Amino acid sequence: MSVELHIEWAGETHLVGRIHPAGRGQAVSFEYVADWLGRAGAFAIDPTSLPLRPGAHHSSTLFGAMHDCGPDRWGRMLIERAVRKHVLDSKPYQDLDYVLALDDTSRIGALRFRATAGGPFLASHEEKVPPLVQLSALVNAADAVHGESETADDLRYLLGQGSPLGGARPKSAIALPDGRLAIAKFPKPDDTRDIAAGEILALTLAQRAGIRVAESQLVDVKGRGVSVITRFDRDGANRIPFLSANSLLALPPDQPGAYTLLADGIRQFGHDTDVDLRELYRRLIFSLLASNYDDHLRNHGFLMREPGRWALSPAYDLNPVPEIDRRQTPKTAITEYQEEPSIAAAFEAAPRFGLGRAEALTILRDVVAAVADWRKTGKQIHLKASTLNAYSSAFEHGLMDEARSLLNG
């Protein structure tokens, strides 16, 4: 069996190549078709793992670019539950099966799949992307999944709308009133704090610190917060190719990586290298000061802006983590050699981002000013005092003291 792989670029959909899954295990091969290789302006869909050349590419696991457009842990769980309740017919045996089970309409990025030439793109679901006004019903369905009491209808409602831009948190694709796609991230019944409010606060602070962020809003659903993040991989009806930082660097899913390695990747494949290196350093400083611990490399993304050149996507999945929860949350290292994050270590690494000390100090000053106003900003976006109190240790901590000391020294 083989699967056609297509990509949408500049408003047109092109056959790029064919995927050949192994009979057993997770091994897979891929080969670009001759028409794509001979096309003017052709590019590699995955510059590290799938360079543009004739012949078969082989991997023991699904290639990064394909893995990126598959479901995260939440989406995989929905698919597995749907199989058990006979909502889906075929059981997923390989990672590619999970990718093909997602809805084509809302899949991240610009890659598209189909089993036969001229056939429908997989998966083609009858359900339309739910509108924003249905958030309450979606939250109820997600709660049912969390409580293992979901019905087949709940799964049909949610199935295929899972997104790789996240982890195990419940979510769904939704349609905004103006027709744009967005991701709605739901609360869990056992949450001990308002996760959605924390995310919207972090995104607001990041924007005030000079970081490009995804458009977002906090929606109250019967007293529970839902964060709604507008999709940045769409330009009107056109899809924009997306690649996670993990895939850009060809790192295994469980390998943590480092900011300096990502800076090296930007130098090699970047669209506007100097701009993105400075942007990445600003995000690094922000993640330290806003306790954005869950910033693994699948939470950094790239969009193709010209053939074969990748630009940092707007920042997303910024989640401040209070001190009590930090030991259970991974933190991307600053460098491949350093374990304990600190402002001093970030300054030592500044040359890897093309920055001198003066420019690094300017960035630090901008970010400190924004993060220090976290409580004022939280009130401006109408967060409750109790919600803000739950996040106090995410913004008031030793690294902020270190940053102020350095600026005042």
C-alpha positions as CSV (number, residue, x, y, z in Angstrom):
1,M,0.0,0.0,0.0
2,S,1.2,3.5,-0.7
3,V,-0.3,6.9,0.2
4,E,-0.1,10.0,-2.0
5,L,1.4,13.1,-0.3
6,H,0.3,16.5,-1.6
7,I,1.2,20.0,-0.6
8,E,-0.8,23.2,-1.0
9,W,1.4,26.1,-2.0
10,A,0.5,29.5,-3.4
11,G,-3.1,28.5,-3.7
12,E,-2.5,25.2,-5.7
13,T,-2.3,21.6,-4.5
14,H,0.6,19.6,-5.9
15,L,1.5,15.9,-5.8
16,V,4.9,15.8,-4.0
17,G,5.5,12.1,-3.6
18,R,4.4,8.7,-2.2
19,I,4.6,7.2,1.3
20,H,5.2,3.5,1.6
21,P,4.6,2.1,5.1
22,A,6.3,-1.1,6.1
23,G,4.2,-4.2,6.6
24,R,5.1,-4.3,10.3
25,G,6.4,-1.8,12.8
26,Q,6.7,2.0,12.3
27,A,9.2,2.0,9.4
28,V,8.3,4.1,6.4
29,S,9.8,5.2,3.1
30,F,9.1,8.2,1.0
31,E,10.0,9.1,-2.6
32,Y,9.5,12.4,-4.4
33,V,7.7,12.0,-7.7
34,A,9.5,13.0,-10.9
35,D,7.1,15.8,-11.7
36,W,7.8,17.5,-8.4
37,L,11.5,17.1,-8.7
38,G,11.4,18.7,-12.1
39,R,9.1,21.5,-11.2
40,A,10.6,25.0,-11.2
41,G,10.7,26.2,-7.6
42,A,10.4,22.8,-6.0
43,F,11.4,22.5,-2.4
44,A,11.9,19.8,0.3
45,I,8.8,19.3,2.5
46,D,11.2,18.5,5.4
47,P,14.7,20.0,4.7
48,T,16.6,17.8,7.2
49,S,15.0,14.4,6.9
50,L,13.7,14.6,3.3
51,P,16.1,16.6,1.2
52,L,15.0,17.2,-2.4
53,R,16.6,14.3,-4.4
54,P,15.4,11.3,-6.4
55,G,15.3,7.9,-4.8
56,A,13.7,6.5,-1.7
57,H,14.2,8.0,1.8
58,H,13.9,5.5,4.6
59,S,13.2,6.0,8.3
60,S,12.4,3.7,11.3
61,T,9.6,6.2,12.3
62,L,7.4,8.6,10.5
63,F,9.2,11.6,9.0
64,G,9.0,14.8,11.0
65,A,6.9,16.8,8.6
66,M,4.3,14.1,8.4
67,H,4.4,13.5,12.2
68,D,3.8,17.3,12.7
69,C,0.4,17.2,10.9
70,G,-0.8,14.2,13.0
71,P,-2.6,14.2,16.3
72,D,-1.1,14.9,19.7
73,R,-1.8,12.8,22.7
74,W,-5.4,14.1,23.0
75,G,-6.1,13.4,19.4
76,R,-4.6,9.9,19.5
77,M,-6.8,9.1,22.5
78,L,-9.9,10.2,20.7
79,I,-9.0,8.0,17.7
80,E,-8.4,5.0,20.0
81,R,-11.7,5.5,21.8
82,A,-13.5,5.9,18.5
83,V,-12.2,2.6,17.3
84,R,-13.4,0.9,20.5
85,K,-16.9,2.4,20.1
86,H,-16.9,1.5,16.3
87,V,-17.0,5.1,15.3
88,L,-14.0,4.3,13.2
89,D,-13.6,1.1,11.3
90,S,-9.9,0.5,11.1
91,K,-7.6,0.3,14.1
92,P,-4.4,2.4,13.9
93,Y,-1.4,0.2,13.9
94,Q,1.2,2.8,12.7
95,D,1.8,6.5,13.3
96,L,0.7,7.2,9.7
97,D,-2.7,5.7,10.5
98,Y,-3.3,8.3,13.2
99,V,-2.3,11.0,10.7
100,L,-4.8,9.8,8.1
101,A,-7.6,9.6,10.7
102,L,-7.5,13.4,11.2
103,D,-9.9,15.7,9.4
104,D,-8.2,17.1,6.2
105,T,-10.1,20.5,6.6
106,S,-8.5,21.4,9.9
107,R,-5.1,19.5,9.7
108,I,-2.2,21.8,10.6
109,G,0.0,23.0,7.8
110,A,-0.3,22.4,4.0
111,L,0.3,18.6,3.7
112,R,-2.6,16.5,2.4
113,F,-3.0,12.8,1.9
114,R,-5.0,10.5,-0.3
115,A,-5.1,6.8,-1.0
116,T,-5.6,6.9,-4.8
117,A,-5.2,9.5,-7.5
118,G,-8.4,11.5,-7.8
119,G,-9.8,10.2,-4.6
120,P,-10.8,12.3,-1.6
121,F,-8.2,13.8,0.7
122,L,-7.9,11.8,3.9
123,A,-9.7,12.0,6.2
124,S,-12.8,13.5,4.7
125,H,-15.4,13.9,7.5
126,E,-19.0,14.7,7.1
127,E,-19.0,17.0,10.2
128,K,-18.1,20.6,9.6
129,V,-15.7,22.4,11.9
130,P,-17.9,23.5,14.8
131,P,-18.5,27.3,15.2
132,L,-17.4,29.3,18.2
133,V,-21.0,29.4,19.6
134,Q,-20.8,25.7,20.2
135,L,-18.0,25.9,22.8
136,S,-20.3,24.8,25.6
137,A,-21.3,21.6,23.8
138,L,-17.6,20.9,23.0
139,V,-16.6,21.4,26.6
140,N,-19.3,19.0,27.7
141,A,-18.0,16.4,25.1
142,A,-14.4,16.9,26.3
143,D,-15.5,16.4,29.9
144,A,-17.2,13.2,29.0
145,V,-14.0,11.9,27.4
146,H,-12.1,12.9,30.5
147,G,-14.6,11.0,32.7
148,E,-14.6,8.0,30.3
149,S,-18.3,8.4,29.8
150,E,-18.3,9.7,26.3
151,T,-20.8,8.5,23.7
152,A,-20.2,7.7,20.1
153,D,-21.8,11.1,19.3
154,D,-19.3,12.9,21.5
155,L,-16.4,11.2,19.7
156,R,-17.9,12.1,16.3
157,Y,-18.2,15.7,17.4
158,L,-14.6,15.9,18.5
159,L,-12.9,13.4,16.2
160,G,-10.5,14.7,13.7
161,Q,-10.4,18.2,15.2
162,G,-7.4,17.4,17.5
163,S,-4.3,19.4,16.7
164,P,-0.5,18.8,17.1
165,L,-0.1,22.3,18.5
166,G,-0.2,21.1,22.1
167,G,0.0,18.0,24.2
168,A,-2.6,16.1,26.2
169,R,-4.9,19.1,26.9
170,P,-8.4,18.6,25.5
171,K,-9.0,20.8,22.4
172,S,-11.0,21.1,19.2
173,A,-10.7,23.1,16.0
174,I,-13.4,25.7,15.8
175,A,-14.6,28.2,13.2
176,L,-14.6,31.9,14.2
177,P,-17.5,34.1,13.1
178,D,-15.3,35.6,10.3
179,G,-14.6,32.1,9.0
180,R,-11.0,31.8,10.2
181,L,-9.9,28.5,11.9
182,A,-8.9,28.5,15.5
183,I,-8.1,26.1,18.3
184,A,-10.2,26.0,21.4
185,K,-8.3,24.6,24.4
186,F,-10.7,23.3,27.1
187,P,-10.4,23.0,30.9
188,K,-10.1,19.6,32.5
189,P,-12.4,18.8,35.5
190,D,-9.4,18.1,37.7
191,D,-7.5,21.3,36.9
192,T,-6.3,23.1,40.1
193,R,-5.9,26.5,38.4
194,D,-7.3,28.3,35.3
195,I,-4.9,27.0,32.6
196,A,-6.6,29.0,29.9
197,A,-6.4,32.3,31.8
198,G,-2.7,31.6,32.4
199,E,-2.1,31.0,28.7
200,I,-3.9,34.2,27.6
201,L,-2.0,36.2,30.3
202,A,1.3,34.8,29.0
203,L,0.5,35.6,25.4
204,T,-0.5,39.1,26.3
205,L,2.7,39.7,28.3
206,A,4.8,38.2,25.5
207,Q,3.2,40.6,23.0
208,R,3.9,43.5,25.3
209,A,7.5,42.3,25.5
210,G,7.9,42.7,21.7
211,I,7.2,39.0,20.8
212,R,5.1,38.1,17.8
213,V,2.2,35.9,19.2
214,A,-0.8,34.1,17.8
215,E,-4.0,36.0,18.1
216,S,-6.0,34.8,21.1
217,Q,-9.0,35.4,23.3
218,L,-10.2,34.1,26.6
219,V,-13.9,32.9,26.5
220,D,-15.9,32.1,29.6
221,V,-18.0,29.0,29.3
222,K,-20.3,28.7,32.3
223,G,-17.6,30.0,34.6
224,R,-14.8,28.0,33.1
225,G,-12.1,29.5,30.9
226,V,-11.4,28.4,27.3
227,S,-8.4,29.8,25.4
228,V,-9.1,30.4,21.7
229,I,-6.0,30.6,19.5
230,T,-6.4,31.8,15.9
231,R,-4.7,29.5,13.5
232,F,-1.6,31.1,11.8
233,D,-1.1,28.4,9.2
234,R,-3.9,29.8,7.1
235,D,-4.0,32.9,4.8
236,G,-7.7,33.1,4.0
237,A,-8.5,29.9,2.3
238,N,-4.9,29.1,1.5
239,R,-2.8,26.7,3.6
240,I,0.8,27.6,4.7
241,P,3.4,24.9,5.1
242,F,4.2,24.3,8.8
243,L,7.1,22.5,10.4
244,S,7.9,22.1,14.1
245,A,11.3,23.0,15.5
246,N,11.7,19.4,16.4
247,S,11.3,18.4,12.8
248,L,13.5,21.2,11.5
249,L,16.3,19.8,13.6
250,A,15.4,16.1,12.9
251,L,15.3,15.4,16.6
252,P,13.6,12.3,18.0
253,P,10.3,13.1,19.7
254,D,11.7,12.4,23.2
255,Q,14.9,14.4,22.7
256,P,14.7,17.8,24.5
257,G,17.0,19.9,22.2
258,A,18.2,23.4,23.1
259,Y,17.6,27.0,22.1
260,T,21.1,27.3,20.7
261,L,20.5,24.3,18.5
262,L,17.4,26.0,17.2
263,A,19.4,29.1,16.5
264,D,21.7,26.9,14.4
265,G,18.7,25.6,12.5
266,I,17.5,29.1,11.8
267,R,20.9,30.0,10.3
268,Q,20.7,27.0,8.0
269,F,17.1,27.1,6.9
270,G,15.8,30.6,7.9
271,H,13.9,33.0,5.8
272,D,15.0,36.2,7.6
273,T,17.8,34.9,9.8
274,D,18.8,38.0,11.7
275,V,15.2,38.9,12.6
276,D,14.3,35.4,13.7
277,L,17.5,34.9,15.8
278,R,16.6,38.1,17.8
279,E,13.0,37.0,18.1
280,L,14.1,33.6,19.3
281,Y,16.4,35.1,22.0
282,R,13.6,37.4,23.1
283,R,11.4,34.3,23.5
284,L,14.1,32.5,25.4
285,I,14.4,35.4,27.9
286,F,10.6,35.5,28.2
287,S,10.3,31.8,28.9
288,L,12.8,32.1,31.7
289,L,11.1,35.1,33.3
290,A,7.5,34.0,32.8
291,S,8.2,30.4,33.9
292,N,7.1,29.0,30.5
293,Y,8.5,25.6,31.3
294,D,6.6,23.5,28.8
295,D,8.5,25.0,25.8
296,H,9.7,21.8,24.2
297,L,10.7,22.1,20.6
298,R,7.3,20.9,19.3
299,N,6.0,24.1,20.9
300,H,8.1,26.2,18.5
301,G,7.0,26.3,14.9
302,F,8.0,27.5,11.4
303,L,6.1,28.7,8.4
304,M,7.4,28.5,4.9
305,R,7.5,32.1,3.5
306,E,9.4,31.3,0.3
307,P,10.3,28.0,-1.3
308,G,12.6,26.1,1.1
309,R,13.0,28.9,3.6
310,W,11.3,28.8,7.0
311,A,10.4,31.6,9.3
312,L,9.4,31.4,13.0
313,S,5.7,31.2,13.4
314,P,4.0,33.4,15.9
315,A,4.5,32.2,19.5
316,Y,1.9,29.8,20.8
317,D,1.5,27.4,23.8
318,L,3.0,29.9,26.3
319,N,2.0,28.5,29.7
320,P,3.3,30.0,33.0
321,V,4.0,27.2,35.5
322,P,3.8,28.0,39.2
323,E,6.7,26.8,41.3
324,I,4.8,23.8,42.8
325,D,4.4,22.2,39.4
326,R,7.8,22.9,37.9
327,R,9.4,19.7,38.8
328,Q,6.9,17.8,36.7
329,T,7.3,20.1,33.7
330,P,10.2,19.9,31.2
331,K,12.3,23.0,30.4
332,T,14.1,23.4,27.1
333,A,17.8,24.0,27.8
334,I,19.4,27.2,26.8
335,T,22.4,25.4,25.3
336,E,23.3,21.8,24.5
337,Y,25.9,22.0,27.3
338,Q,23.9,23.7,30.1
339,E,21.4,22.1,32.4
340,E,20.2,24.7,34.9
341,P,18.6,27.7,33.2
342,S,19.7,31.2,34.4
343,I,19.9,34.7,33.1
344,A,23.7,34.5,33.2
345,A,23.7,31.4,31.0
346,A,21.4,33.2,28.6
347,F,23.8,36.1,28.3
348,E,26.7,33.8,27.8
349,A,24.8,32.3,24.9
350,A,23.8,35.6,23.3
351,P,26.6,35.4,20.6
352,R,25.0,32.2,19.3
353,F,22.0,34.4,18.4
354,G,24.1,37.0,16.7
355,L,23.7,39.4,19.7
356,G,26.2,41.5,21.5
357,R,25.9,42.3,25.2
358,A,24.3,45.7,24.6
359,E,21.5,44.3,22.5
360,A,21.0,41.4,24.8
361,L,20.6,43.9,27.7
362,T,18.0,45.8,25.7
363,I,16.0,42.7,25.1
364,L,16.2,41.7,28.8
365,R,15.1,45.2,29.8
366,D,12.0,45.0,27.5
367,V,11.0,41.6,28.8
368,V,11.5,42.4,32.5
369,A,9.3,45.5,32.1
370,A,6.5,43.5,30.5
371,V,6.6,40.5,32.9
372,A,7.0,42.7,36.0
373,D,3.6,44.2,35.2
374,W,1.9,40.8,35.1
375,R,-0.6,41.5,37.8
376,K,-1.6,44.9,36.3
377,T,-1.9,43.2,32.9
378,G,-4.0,40.4,34.3
379,K,-6.5,42.9,35.8
380,Q,-6.6,44.8,32.4
381,I,-7.7,41.5,30.7
382,H,-10.3,41.0,33.5
383,L,-8.7,38.0,35.3
384,K,-9.9,37.4,38.9
385,A,-7.6,38.1,41.8
386,S,-7.8,34.5,42.9
387,T,-6.7,33.4,39.4
388,L,-3.8,35.8,39.4
389,N,-2.7,34.7,42.9
390,A,-2.4,31.1,41.7
391,Y,0.2,32.3,39.2
392,S,2.2,34.6,41.5
393,S,5.2,32.2,41.8
394,A,5.4,32.0,38.0
395,F,6.3,35.6,37.7
396,E,7.9,36.4,41.0
397,H,11.0,34.2,41.5
398,G,14.8,34.1,41.6
399,L,15.3,34.6,37.9
400,M,13.5,37.9,38.0
401,D,15.7,39.0,40.9
402,E,18.8,37.9,38.9
403,A,17.5,39.9,35.8
404,R,16.9,43.0,37.9
405,S,20.3,42.8,39.5
406,L,22.0,42.5,36.2
407,L,20.1,45.5,34.8
408,N,20.9,47.6,37.9
409,G,24.5,46.5,37.9
